[in-house]
Amino acid sequence: MRLLLVEDEVELANPLGALLGREGHIVDLSYDGEGAWELLSTQNYDLLILDWMLPGLSGLELCRRLRAADRSTPVLMLTARDTIDNKIEGFDAGADDYLVKPFELRELLARVRALLRRPPQLQREELRVGDLVLDLRNKLAHRGERPIDLSAKEYQLLEYFMRHPGQLLTHDQILEHVWEASAEPNSNVVAAQIKLLRRKIDKQSATALIHTVYGQGYRFGP
């Protein structure tokens, strides 16, 4: 699943992002409300983990904007505000769940799992770019009638590409979103992994989908 974590406390956001990554999720991080809204305006997420108090645009206002745009992305609100009135205000703004700081990491993960389970009809089950289809539920890919066998890292890389069709993605962006921060691979590792993926995706196909933008990064799409 693809998650957006919005938390202005870097010392909390970065470890939480790494923890969720180890659970198998792709995690985008934002440290302020305006930056989060830019991401939400261009990307689709399976879950939003949102701090209430943020610089610029508050978490509450961010949640209201999301619902006003008719976006049904589940929202888990993180906050130190623990009164009943605060909780009601959060739920009225569109939050699906509410976790008071400080919290146990096990409880956070349990709530994330619960929100991702419901409602399945609102979750995207596949991504399509041209004749390439990625089945998110079963982690399978096929191009036309041809199935594509992917390693775990190739799957993560392909999902990242397919969620950003037509966009220029730099080596640093790919490293940040596909590899764990503790792994610290270099750009040669990224290039080698993309070369392997390209062989599987573009072989036997008249139209290439993975394009190198020399000196800048990669662009995905026909």
Secondary structure, 3 states (H helix, E strand, C coil): CEEEEECCCHHHHHHHHHHHHHCCCEEEEECCHHHHHHHHHHCCCCEEEEECCCCCCCHHHHHHHHHHCCCCCCEEEEECCCCHHHHHHHHHHCCCEEEECCCCHHHHHHHHHHHHHCCHHHCCCEEEECCEEEECCCCEEEECCEEECCCHHHHHHHHHHHCCCCCEEEHHHHHHHHCCCCCCCCHHHHHHHHHHHHHHHHCCCCCCCEEEECCCEEEECC
